[in-house]
């Protein structure tokens, strides 16, 4: 706005300067030319900032999607981990119940059946424990990925904040 006012004053000065000699006209034209070049440069800087802001907005939207998907992945990993831990608890309780029944059983044939069931259930408990470990690892990795993606999102937001602060800054401040 200040420059537009100066340009107007310069143009008014030009019309008033017609009555004066050629050196004054030349100085006025030079001042106008300098001002037009300065305005053109300010326009280029503003346009570049606006383009950068558009790129950052797209990156922000994409990263928000990545963070959302990472959060869902973490939620799913946690849910699967809870499921397997619940299953592990159930299987461990079944092993205990079968072992108690085996200790109380007097019939040898029935003891053999119970012993086979205890062995199968203990094997299932081992498999469940291994799966719990795998799911724990998956949950940790999903949490790390989410944190990493959130950090990237925060970096983009910081860049946008910085750019937004400079959008209103005159180009003279940027040149310092």
C-alpha positions as CSV (number, residue, x, y, z in Angstrom):
1,X,0.0,0.0,0.0
2,X,2.8,2.4,0.9
3,X,4.4,1.7,-2.5
4,X,1.2,2.3,-4.4
5,X,0.9,5.6,-2.6
6,X,4.5,6.5,-3.6
7,X,3.8,5.5,-7.2
8,X,0.7,7.8,-7.2
9,X,2.8,10.6,-5.8
10,X,5.5,10.0,-8.3
11,X,3.0,10.1,-11.2
12,X,1.5,13.3,-9.8
13,X,5.0,14.7,-9.5
14,X,5.6,13.8,-13.1
15,X,2.6,15.8,-14.3
16,X,3.8,18.8,-12.1
17,X,7.3,18.3,-13.4
18,X,6.3,18.8,-17.1
19,X,6.7,22.5,-16.5
20,X,10.3,22.0,-15.3
21,X,13.4,21.0,-17.2
22,X,14.4,17.7,-18.6
23,X,16.7,16.6,-15.7
24,X,13.7,16.7,-13.3
25,X,11.6,14.6,-15.7
26,X,14.5,12.1,-16.0
27,X,14.8,11.8,-12.2
28,X,11.0,11.3,-11.8
29,X,11.0,8.6,-14.5
30,X,14.0,6.9,-12.9
31,X,12.2,7.0,-9.5
32,X,9.0,5.5,-11.1
33,X,11.1,2.8,-12.8
34,X,12.9,2.0,-9.5
35,X,9.5,1.7,-7.8
36,X,8.0,-0.5,-10.4
37,X,11.0,-2.8,-10.3
38,X,10.7,-2.9,-6.5
39,X,7.0,-3.7,-6.7
40,X,7.7,-6.4,-9.3
41,X,10.3,-8.0,-6.9
42,X,7.8,-7.8,-4.0
43,X,5.2,-9.5,-6.2
44,X,7.7,-12.3,-7.1
45,X,8.6,-12.8,-3.4
46,X,4.9,-12.9,-2.4
47,X,4.1,-15.3,-5.2
48,X,7.0,-17.6,-4.2
49,X,5.7,-17.6,-0.6
50,X,2.2,-18.4,-1.7
51,X,3.5,-21.3,-3.8
52,X,5.5,-22.6,-1.0
53,X,2.5,-22.4,1.3
54,X,0.4,-24.4,-1.2
55,X,3.1,-27.1,-1.3
56,X,3.3,-27.2,2.5
57,X,-0.5,-27.5,2.7
58,X,-0.5,-30.5,0.4
59,X,2.3,-32.1,2.4
60,X,0.4,-31.3,5.6
61,X,-2.7,-33.1,4.3
62,X,-0.7,-36.1,3.1
63,X,1.2,-36.3,6.4
64,X,-2.0,-36.1,8.4
65,X,-3.3,-39.1,6.5
66,X,-0.1,-41.0,7.2
67,X,-0.4,-40.1,10.9
68,X,-4.0,-41.2,10.9
69,X,-3.2,-44.6,9.3
70,X,-0.2,-45.1,11.6
71,X,-2.6,-44.4,14.6
72,X,-5.0,-47.0,13.3
73,X,-2.2,-49.5,12.8
74,X,-1.1,-48.9,16.4
75,X,-4.7,-49.4,17.6
76,X,-5.0,-52.6,15.7
77,X,-1.7,-53.9,17.0
78,X,-2.8,-53.1,20.5
79,X,-6.1,-54.8,20.0
80,X,-4.4,-58.0,18.6
81,X,-2.0,-57.9,21.6
82,X,-4.8,-57.7,24.0
83,X,-6.6,-60.6,22.2
84,X,-3.5,-62.9,22.4
85,X,-2.8,-62.0,26.1
86,X,-6.4,-62.9,26.9
87,X,-6.0,-66.1,25.0
88,X,-2.8,-66.9,26.8
89,X,-4.4,-66.3,30.2
90,X,-7.3,-68.7,29.2
91,X,-4.9,-71.4,28.0
92,X,-2.8,-71.0,31.1
93,X,-5.9,-71.4,33.2
94,X,-6.8,-74.5,31.2
95,X,-3.4,-76.0,31.8
96,X,-3.8,-75.4,35.5
97,X,-7.3,-77.0,35.5
98,X,-6.1,-80.0,33.6
99,X,-3.1,-80.5,35.9
100,X,-5.3,-80.3,38.9
101,X,-7.7,-82.8,37.4
102,X,-4.8,-85.1,36.5
103,X,-3.6,-85.0,40.1
104,X,-7.0,-85.9,41.4
105,X,-7.7,-88.7,38.8
106,X,-7.3,-92.3,40.0
107,X,-8.2,-94.1,36.8
108,X,-5.0,-94.8,34.8
109,X,-6.7,-94.7,31.4
110,X,-8.3,-91.3,32.3
111,X,-4.9,-90.1,33.6
112,X,-3.4,-90.9,30.2
113,X,-6.1,-88.9,28.4
114,X,-5.6,-86.0,30.8
115,X,-1.8,-86.1,30.4
116,X,-2.2,-85.9,26.6
117,X,-4.6,-82.9,27.0
118,X,-2.1,-81.3,29.4
119,X,0.7,-81.8,26.8
120,X,-1.4,-80.4,23.9
121,X,-2.5,-77.4,26.0
122,X,1.0,-76.6,27.1
123,X,2.1,-76.7,23.5
124,X,-0.7,-74.3,22.7
125,X,0.5,-72.1,25.6
126,X,4.0,-72.0,24.1
127,X,2.7,-71.1,20.7
128,X,0.5,-68.4,22.3
129,X,3.5,-67.0,24.2
130,X,5.5,-66.8,21.0
131,X,2.7,-65.1,19.2
132,X,2.4,-62.7,22.2
133,X,6.0,-61.8,21.7
134,X,5.6,-61.2,18.0
135,X,2.5,-59.0,18.6
136,X,4.4,-57.1,21.3
137,X,7.1,-56.4,18.9
138,X,4.6,-55.3,16.2
139,X,2.9,-53.0,18.7
140,X,6.3,-51.4,19.7
141,X,7.1,-50.9,16.0
142,X,3.7,-49.4,15.3
143,X,4.2,-47.0,18.2
144,X,7.6,-46.0,17.0
145,X,6.3,-45.4,13.5
146,X,3.5,-43.3,14.8
147,X,5.9,-41.1,16.8
148,X,8.1,-40.7,13.7
149,X,5.2,-39.7,11.5
150,X,3.9,-37.3,14.2
151,X,7.4,-35.7,14.3
152,X,7.3,-35.3,10.5
153,X,3.9,-33.7,10.8
154,X,5.1,-31.3,13.5
155,X,8.1,-30.3,11.3
156,X,5.7,-29.5,8.4
157,X,3.5,-27.5,10.8
158,X,6.6,-25.6,12.0
159,X,7.6,-24.8,8.4
160,X,4.0,-23.5,7.8
161,X,4.1,-21.4,10.9
162,X,7.4,-19.9,9.8
163,X,6.1,-19.2,6.3
164,X,2.9,-17.7,7.6
165,X,5.0,-15.3,9.7
166,X,6.9,-14.2,6.7
167,X,3.9,-13.7,4.5
168,X,3.1,-10.4,6.0
169,X,6.7,-9.3,6.2
170,X,7.9,-6.7,3.7
171,X,10.6,-7.8,1.3
172,X,13.0,-5.3,2.9
173,X,13.0,-7.4,6.0
174,X,13.8,-10.5,4.1
175,X,16.7,-8.9,2.4
176,X,18.5,-8.0,5.6
